[in-house]
Amino acid sequence: MQITFGSRVTLHFALRLADGMTAESSFDDEPLSFVLGDGTLDKGLELALVGLVSGDRQTLTLMPGQAFGMRDEAALQRVPRAHFPDDMSLEKGRIIGFTGADGEELAGAILEVDADYVKVDFNHPLAGREIEFEVHVLAVEDPPPGQD
């Protein structure tokens, strides 16, 4: 059966940057199981899976913006230093978890620190980058009744 939205999918995957560096991979670990469309994967990655069947192997190059969106300058925020605990180490490159206004967890990377503000980048680390997406589909199951 082909992967469609709502299918339960089990697969191994790898995300690599244009220079070949692996950003994430499950090939040496447990496979990933999820329902296509549940938000586990970025929408661009989900679209690349539609139509594949169990046993398929595929490697696609996704251009900037096809997965993880484009970089957004509005996602660079100056956060008052007073919003961070006094004992927190605020060094450039550190990734910190934040809770958004909607209660959603998001990660931000510290870009700069001065006496009054911390500049934080809330873009996805792979946003705006060319990505190689390799998959090996292990299993595809029908959507549960009432979800087709």
BAFI-3210 file (N, C-alpha, C; in Angstrom, 3 decimals, decimal comma, padded with zeros to 6 digits):
// residues 148
n [1|2|3|4|5|6|7|8|9|10|11|12|13|14|15|16|17|18|19|20|21|22|23|24|25|26|27|28|29|30|31|32|33|34|35|36|37|38|39|40|41|42|43|44|45|46|47|48|49|50|51|52|53|54|55|56|57|58|59|60|61|62|63|64|65|66|67|68|69|70|71|72|73|74|75|76|77|78|79|80|81|82|83|84|85|86|87|88|89|90|91|92|93|94|95|96|97|98|99|100|101|102|103|104|105|106|107|108|109|110|111|112|113|114|115|116|117|118|119|120|121|122|123|124|125|126|127|128|129|130|131|132|133|134|135|136|137|138|139|140|141|142|143|144|145|146|147|148]
n.u [000,833|000,401|001,952|-000,080|-001,671|-002,355|-001,607|000,058|003,430|006,566|009,960|013,412|015,528|017,566|018,934|020,836|023,266|024,189|026,953|027,364|027,409|025,857|022,870|020,840|019,917|018,399|019,339|021,302|020,017|016,897|014,046|011,872|008,510|005,345|002,342|001,510|001,245|000,834|002,540|005,002|007,104|008,546|006,479|007,393|009,081|007,227|005,642|007,445|007,306|004,843|003,138|005,161|006,061|006,188|009,472|010,591|013,346|014,730|016,383|016,360|017,023|016,252|015,455|016,369|013,839|011,975|011,846|011,592|011,282|012,093|014,773|013,909|014,047|012,551|012,469|014,694|015,379|015,644|016,142|015,477|018,109|017,441|015,356|016,399|017,614|019,815|021,964|022,314|024,309|025,152|026,235|027,460|026,026|024,833|021,982|018,750|015,760|012,533|009,290|006,655|004,195|001,858|002,137|003,659|006,622|009,782|012,973|015,838|018,730|021,535|022,885|024,221|025,464|025,025|025,381|022,700|020,921|020,054|020,625|018,623|018,154|015,381|014,827|014,417|017,168|017,798|016,513|016,128|018,159|019,777|018,804|019,566|017,487|017,182|015,470|014,305|011,693|010,047|007,590|004,117|000,991|-002,596|-004,650|-006,257|-009,711|-012,125|-010,400|-009,735]
n.v [-001,187|002,278|005,181|007,557|010,576|010,204|007,569|005,047|005,018|003,429|003,934|004,346|007,177|009,852|013,065|015,237|017,808|020,012|019,743|017,155|016,541|014,844|015,733|014,584|011,232|008,006|005,586|004,066|003,441|003,071|002,650|005,253|005,730|006,905|008,834|009,905|013,289|014,059|015,912|015,090|015,012|017,589|019,392|019,479|017,262|015,254|015,406|014,396|011,729|010,737|008,346|006,456|003,000|000,140|-001,003|000,644|002,710|005,889|008,839|012,213|015,528|018,382|021,634|024,915|026,042|024,130|022,302|022,779|025,499|028,930|031,027|033,417|036,734|037,968|036,105|036,456|037,557|040,085|039,563|040,672|040,595|040,251|038,443|035,945|033,394|034,359|032,648|031,299|030,205|032,170|031,799|032,376|030,433|028,531|026,477|027,062|026,176|027,507|028,726|029,455|032,112|030,771|028,518|026,573|024,631|025,898|026,085|028,119|029,656|031,158|034,113|036,531|038,279|040,899|043,513|044,183|042,796|039,667|038,246|036,144|033,400|032,092|030,576|027,429|025,212|024,083|025,625|027,296|025,945|023,727|020,390|016,971|014,238|011,121|008,061|004,903|002,960|000,997|-000,073|000,310|001,200|001,012|003,966|004,554|003,524|005,906|007,991|008,502]
n.w [000,000|-000,655|000,786|002,279|003,462|006,843|006,963|008,889|009,331|009,235|009,294|008,310|008,348|007,038|007,360|005,573|005,136|002,411|002,183|002,887|005,583|008,235|009,666|011,109|011,849|011,679|010,979|012,334|014,606|016,375|014,218|012,964|013,824|012,875|012,238|009,088|008,619|011,207|012,248|013,123|011,292|009,231|006,945|004,264|004,195|004,676|002,340|000,501|001,001|000,236|-001,641|-001,662|-000,964|001,263|001,696|-000,193|-001,100|-001,030|-002,056|-001,859|-002,963|-001,333|-001,956|-000,610|001,526|000,742|002,732|006,187|005,870|004,898|006,047|008,474|009,150|011,106|013,069|014,562|017,635|020,144|023,391|026,621|028,943|031,572|031,549|031,757|033,966|036,615|037,078|034,718|032,057|029,421|026,556|023,228|020,638|022,256|022,741|023,755|025,444|025,005|025,963|023,949|023,323|022,775|024,248|023,111|022,820|021,938|020,385|020,751|019,431|020,841|019,642|020,140|023,014|025,252|027,737|028,302|026,604|024,961|021,933|020,097|017,935|016,513|014,303|012,586|012,762|010,271|008,454|005,349|004,068|001,755|001,661|001,920|001,791|002,888|002,777|004,010|003,671|005,943|006,794|006,005|007,072|006,955|007,430|010,597|011,081|009,968|009,545|006,921]
ca.u [000,000|001,154|001,840|-000,979|-001,858|-003,080|-000,960|001,090|004,649|007,781|011,057|014,687|015,752|018,737|018,948|022,221|023,478|024,775|028,358|027,395|027,330|024,581|022,244|020,046|019,758|017,917|019,839|022,059|019,209|015,544|013,328|010,860|007,124|004,487|001,221|001,807|000,368|000,682|003,491|006,293|008,060|008,249|005,554|008,153|009,553|006,035|005,264|008,408|007,002|003,564|003,234|006,140|005,527|007,124|010,645|011,175|014,469|014,734|017,195|015,951|017,598|015,215|016,062|016,007|012,423|011,114|011,735|011,980|011,031|013,209|015,165|013,046|014,727|011,684|012,714|015,835|014,779|016,464|015,450|016,158|018,926|016,729|014,424|017,135|018,097|021,145|023,009|022,368|025,442|024,634|027,311|027,105|025,888|024,043|020,586|017,921|014,338|011,637|007,867|006,042|002,951|000,809|002,478|004,472|008,059|010,652|014,389|016,494|020,194|022,088|023,781|025,034|025,129|025,638|025,005|021,260|020,099|020,565|020,027|018,297|017,650|014,338|014,672|014,849|018,573|017,911|015,736|016,854|019,320|019,555|018,825|019,411|016,570|017,247|014,525|014,054|010,370|010,001|006,206|003,048|-000,283|-003,794|-005,098|-007,318|-011,051|-012,631|-009,368|-009,356]
ca.v [000,000|003,524|006,151|008,694|011,259|009,361|006,257|004,829|004,739|003,117|004,114|004,937|008,389|010,678|014,429|015,660|019,119|019,968|019,320|015,749|016,370|014,316|016,537|013,660|009,946|006,895|004,347|003,290|003,478|002,569|003,360|006,228|005,377|008,070|008,937|010,989|014,431|014,371|016,945|014,524|015,481|018,817|019,145|019,197|015,883|014,414|015,375|013,552|010,328|010,345|007,447|005,389|001,770|-000,593|-001,482|001,703|003,535|007,098|009,963|013,420|016,799|019,397|022,954|025,802|026,390|022,967|021,677|023,640|026,906|029,838|031,790|034,576|037,719|038,265|035,088|036,897|038,382|040,604|039,234|041,308|039,670|040,037|037,323|034,703|033,231|034,924|031,626|030,635|030,546|032,686|031,940|032,282|029,074|027,693|026,285|027,170|025,922|028,586|028,461|030,544|032,677|029,762|027,382|025,636|024,635|026,200|026,217|029,306|029,637|032,455|034,678|037,586|038,629|042,128|043,791|044,333|041,933|038,443|038,069|034,723|032,984|031,086|029,808|026,034|025,182|023,673|026,546|027,975|025,170|022,567|019,198|015,655|013,456|009,704|007,244|003,493|002,690|-000,360|-000,537|001,268|000,633|001,814|004,889|003,992|003,809|007,243|009,003|008,592]
ca.w [000,000|-000,770|001,871|002,096|004,732|007,778|007,043|009,901|008,581|009,978|008,348|008,698|007,563|007,322|006,836|005,396|004,539|001,063|002,273|003,272|007,031|008,695|010,708|011,915|011,193|012,497|010,387|013,323|015,822|016,166|013,163|013,358|013,498|013,033|011,311|008,158|008,830|012,634|012,655|013,519|010,294|008,519|005,828|003,054|004,265|004,521|000,920|-000,204|001,298|-000,347|-002,789|-001,452|-000,389|002,105|000,979|-001,017|-000,654|-001,849|-001,609|-002,565|-002,558|-001,136|-002,061|000,501|001,587|000,532|004,049|007,307|005,551|004,646|007,242|008,671|010,000|012,249|014,095|015,362|018,688|021,251|024,640|027,759|029,745|032,836|031,382|031,953|035,342|036,857|037,067|033,412|031,209|028,156|025,590|021,815|020,133|023,157|022,398|024,963|025,239|025,400|025,797|023,201|023,842|022,611|025,085|022,348|023,098|020,817|020,704|020,221|019,513|021,219|018,635|020,752|024,393|025,765|029,123|028,481|025,753|024,364|020,609|019,961|016,633|016,665|013,071|012,652|012,324|008,872|007,619|004,295|003,625|000,892|002,503|001,304|002,622|002,524|003,537|003,725|004,245|006,484|006,871|005,791|007,519|006,665|008,468|011,437|010,550|010,222|009,289|005,519]
c.u [000,871|000,930|000,905|-001,098|-002,779|-002,489|-000,011|002,316|005,781|008,922|012,337|014,876|017,077|018,520|020,405|022,248|024,158|026,227|028,515|027,315|025,931|024,072|021,443|019,899|019,233|018,503|020,642|021,322|017,862|014,883|012,295|009,493|006,248|003,316|001,499|000,766|000,212|001,666|004,832|007,396|007,607|007,377|006,276|008,682|008,389|005,648|006,183|008,113|005,739|003,797|004,257|005,452|006,612|008,237|011,308|012,339|014,517|015,663|016,827|016,765|016,468|015,903|015,636|014,531|011,500|010,924|012,262|011,851|012,302|013,577|014,332|013,740|013,886|011,867|013,979|015,297|015,821|015,649|016,199|016,890|018,239|015,734|015,085|017,565|019,527|022,263|023,111|023,555|024,912|025,766|026,788|027,084|025,062|022,597|019,794|016,474|013,524|010,201|007,263|004,750|001,806|001,075|003,353|005,933|008,820|012,068|014,928|017,989|020,692|023,093|024,745|024,555|025,809|025,085|023,488|020,412|020,852|019,857|019,878|017,710|016,661|014,047|015,056|016,293|018,757|017,121|016,644|018,056|018,891|019,749|018,740|018,600|016,581|016,269|014,581|012,756|010,322|008,586|005,256|001,757|-001,408|-004,054|-006,167|-008,678|-011,505|-011,621|-008,992|-010,056]
c.v [001,241|004,409|007,272|009,388|010,432|007,971|006,219|004,325|004,434|003,160|004,501|006,147|009,019|012,031|014,854|017,043|018,942|019,496|017,860|015,499|015,890|015,170|015,651|012,367|008,913|005,567|003,486|003,192|002,828|003,320|004,309|005,716|006,573|007,950|010,127|012,089|014,818|015,416|016,409|015,003|016,813|018,483|018,822|017,772|014,921|014,288|014,467|012,066|009,826|009,499|006,346|004,175|001,105|-001,182|-000,425|002,371|004,722|008,123|011,144|014,599|017,811|020,755|023,828|026,199|025,216|022,178|022,677|025,127|027,674|030,522|033,061|035,529|038,086|037,254|035,382|037,898|038,853|040,411|039,918|040,265|039,330|038,880|035,955|034,606|033,757|033,898|030,887|031,151|030,937|032,899|031,719|030,813|028,164|027,646|026,243|026,898|027,078|028,092|029,681|031,015|031,679|028,508|026,348|025,790|024,992|026,393|027,478|029,204|031,038|032,898|035,690|037,827|039,948|042,377|043,795|043,319|040,679|038,304|036,567|034,468|031,841|030,337|028,356|025,992|024,787|024,573|027,207|027,232|024,077|021,323|017,952|014,819|012,024|008,938|005,798|003,166|001,224|-000,926|000,623|000,573|001,588|002,807|004,208|004,347|005,225|008,342|009,109|009,690]
c.w [000,000|000,457|001,435|003,446|005,609|007,896|008,239|009,145|009,562|008,973|009,053|007,808|007,946|006,670|006,767|004,771|003,186|001,086|002,707|004,759|007,428|009,852|011,658|011,137|012,180|012,010|011,364|014,643|015,518|015,018|013,759|012,916|013,804|012,075|010,413|008,312|010,287|013,140|013,114|012,587|009,720|007,309|004,524|003,025|004,089|003,057|000,119|-000,003|000,607|-001,605|-002,642|-000,813|000,459|001,246|000,122|-000,302|-001,587|-001,218|-002,488|-002,071|-002,508|-001,091|-000,878|000,409|001,354|001,823|005,070|007,016|005,235|005,964|007,292|009,634|011,222|013,381|014,910|016,374|019,699|022,524|025,779|028,610|031,071|032,753|031,593|033,411|035,479|036,724|035,721|032,611|029,829|027,157|024,170|021,388|021,014|022,682|023,702|024,586|025,792|025,258|025,126|023,835|023,762|023,435|024,391|022,721|021,830|021,299|020,058|020,430|019,836|020,155|019,232|022,172|024,718|027,161|029,328|027,724|025,310|023,021|020,369|018,573|016,842|015,361|013,329|012,144|010,856|007,926|006,583|003,755|002,664|001,754|001,629|002,282|002,107|003,401|003,077|004,453|004,669|006,515|006,633|006,178|007,167|007,779|009,326|010,845|010,933|009,968|007,830|004,789]
res [m|q|i|t|f|g|s|r|v|t|l|h|f|a|l|r|l|a|d|g|m|t|a|e|s|s|f|d|d|e|p|l|s|f|v|l|g|d|g|t|l|d|k|g|l|e|l|a|l|v|g|l|v|s|g|d|r|q|t|l|t|l|m|p|g|q|a|f|g|m|r|d|e|a|a|l|q|r|v|p|r|a|h|f|p|d|d|m|s|l|e|k|g|r|i|i|g|f|t|g|a|d|g|e|e|l|a|g|a|i|l|e|v|d|a|d|y|v|k|v|d|f|n|h|p|l|a|g|r|e|i|e|f|e|v|h|v|l|a|v|e|d|p|p|p|g|q|d]
***
